[in-house]
């Protein structure tokens, strides 16, 4: 079971139909934006570490 479906099942346990989908959208958007921020931070961290080590940063970008 994926994270998305687990989250939906928890948040939608008492809701039906259109209400169900609408109530989950903001939460899913928040989760997705958090994941994008996390991935961006990891990428930035790798770039900074490469610069500190003296590697060619343009190869990573």
CNS distance restraints for C-alpha pairs under 8 A (distance, minus, plus):
assign (resid   1 and name CA) (resid   5 and name CA) 6.51 0.50 0.50
assign (resid   1 and name CA) (resid   6 and name CA) 6.69 0.50 0.50
assign (resid   2 and name CA) (resid   6 and name CA) 6.30 0.50 0.50
assign (resid   3 and name CA) (resid   7 and name CA) 6.10 0.50 0.50
assign (resid   4 and name CA) (resid   8 and name CA) 6.15 0.50 0.50
assign (resid   4 and name CA) (resid  28 and name CA) 7.58 0.50 0.50
assign (resid   5 and name CA) (resid   9 and name CA) 6.06 0.50 0.50
assign (resid   6 and name CA) (resid  10 and name CA) 6.30 0.50 0.50
assign (resid   7 and name CA) (resid  11 and name CA) 6.17 0.50 0.50
assign (resid   8 and name CA) (resid  12 and name CA) 5.68 0.50 0.50
assign (resid   8 and name CA) (resid  24 and name CA) 6.51 0.50 0.50
assign (resid   9 and name CA) (resid  13 and name CA) 5.76 0.50 0.50
assign (resid  11 and name CA) (resid  23 and name CA) 7.76 0.50 0.50
assign (resid  11 and name CA) (resid  24 and name CA) 6.86 0.50 0.50
assign (resid  12 and name CA) (resid  16 and name CA) 7.32 0.50 0.50
assign (resid  12 and name CA) (resid  20 and name CA) 5.53 0.50 0.50
assign (resid  12 and name CA) (resid  23 and name CA) 7.77 0.50 0.50
assign (resid  12 and name CA) (resid  24 and name CA) 7.56 0.50 0.50
assign (resid  15 and name CA) (resid  19 and name CA) 6.29 0.50 0.50
assign (resid  15 and name CA) (resid  20 and name CA) 5.08 0.50 0.50
assign (resid  16 and name CA) (resid  20 and name CA) 5.17 0.50 0.50
assign (resid  17 and name CA) (resid  21 and name CA) 7.03 0.50 0.50
assign (resid  18 and name CA) (resid  22 and name CA) 6.28 0.50 0.50
assign (resid  19 and name CA) (resid  23 and name CA) 6.02 0.50 0.50
assign (resid  20 and name CA) (resid  24 and name CA) 6.70 0.50 0.50
assign (resid  21 and name CA) (resid  25 and name CA) 6.50 0.50 0.50
assign (resid  22 and name CA) (resid  26 and name CA) 7.81 0.50 0.50
assign (resid  23 and name CA) (resid  27 and name CA) 7.71 0.50 0.50
assign (resid  24 and name CA) (resid  28 and name CA) 6.08 0.50 0.50
assign (resid  25 and name CA) (resid  29 and name CA) 6.08 0.50 0.50
assign (resid  26 and name CA) (resid  30 and name CA) 6.17 0.50 0.50
assign (resid  27 and name CA) (resid  31 and name CA) 6.27 0.50 0.50
assign (resid  28 and name CA) (resid  32 and name CA) 6.11 0.50 0.50
assign (resid  29 and name CA) (resid  33 and name CA) 6.11 0.50 0.50
assign (resid  30 and name CA) (resid  34 and name CA) 6.13 0.50 0.50
assign (resid  31 and name CA) (resid  35 and name CA) 6.26 0.50 0.50
assign (resid  32 and name CA) (resid  36 and name CA) 6.29 0.50 0.50
assign (resid  33 and name CA) (resid  37 and name CA) 6.18 0.50 0.50
assign (resid  34 and name CA) (resid  38 and name CA) 6.14 0.50 0.50
assign (resid  35 and name CA) (resid  39 and name CA) 6.17 0.50 0.50
assign (resid  36 and name CA) (resid  40 and name CA) 6.10 0.50 0.50
assign (resid  37 and name CA) (resid  41 and name CA) 6.11 0.50 0.50
assign (resid  38 and name CA) (resid  42 and name CA) 6.26 0.50 0.50
assign (resid  39 and name CA) (resid  43 and name CA) 6.22 0.50 0.50
assign (resid  40 and name CA) (resid  44 and name CA) 6.13 0.50 0.50
assign (resid  41 and name CA) (resid  45 and name CA) 6.01 0.50 0.50
assign (resid  42 and name CA) (resid  46 and name CA) 6.25 0.50 0.50
assign (resid  43 and name CA) (resid  47 and name CA) 6.31 0.50 0.50
assign (resid  44 and name CA) (resid  48 and name CA) 6.18 0.50 0.50
assign (resid  45 and name CA) (resid  49 and name CA) 6.12 0.50 0.50
assign (resid  46 and name CA) (resid  50 and name CA) 6.11 0.50 0.50
assign (resid  47 and name CA) (resid  51 and name CA) 6.28 0.50 0.50
assign (resid  47 and name CA) (resid  57 and name CA) 6.28 0.50 0.50
assign (resid  47 and name CA) (resid  60 and name CA) 6.81 0.50 0.50
assign (resid  47 and name CA) (resid  61 and name CA) 7.85 0.50 0.50
assign (resid  48 and name CA) (resid  52 and name CA) 6.27 0.50 0.50
assign (resid  49 and name CA) (resid  53 and name CA) 6.20 0.50 0.50
assign (resid  50 and name CA) (resid  54 and name CA) 6.26 0.50 0.50
assign (resid  50 and name CA) (resid  55 and name CA) 5.14 0.50 0.50
assign (resid  50 and name CA) (resid  56 and name CA) 7.21 0.50 0.50
assign (resid  50 and name CA) (resid  57 and name CA) 6.34 0.50 0.50
assign (resid  51 and name CA) (resid  55 and name CA) 5.65 0.50 0.50
assign (resid  51 and name CA) (resid  56 and name CA) 6.97 0.50 0.50
assign (resid  51 and name CA) (resid  57 and name CA) 6.01 0.50 0.50
assign (resid  56 and name CA) (resid  60 and name CA) 7.52 0.50 0.50
assign (resid  57 and name CA) (resid  61 and name CA) 6.69 0.50 0.50
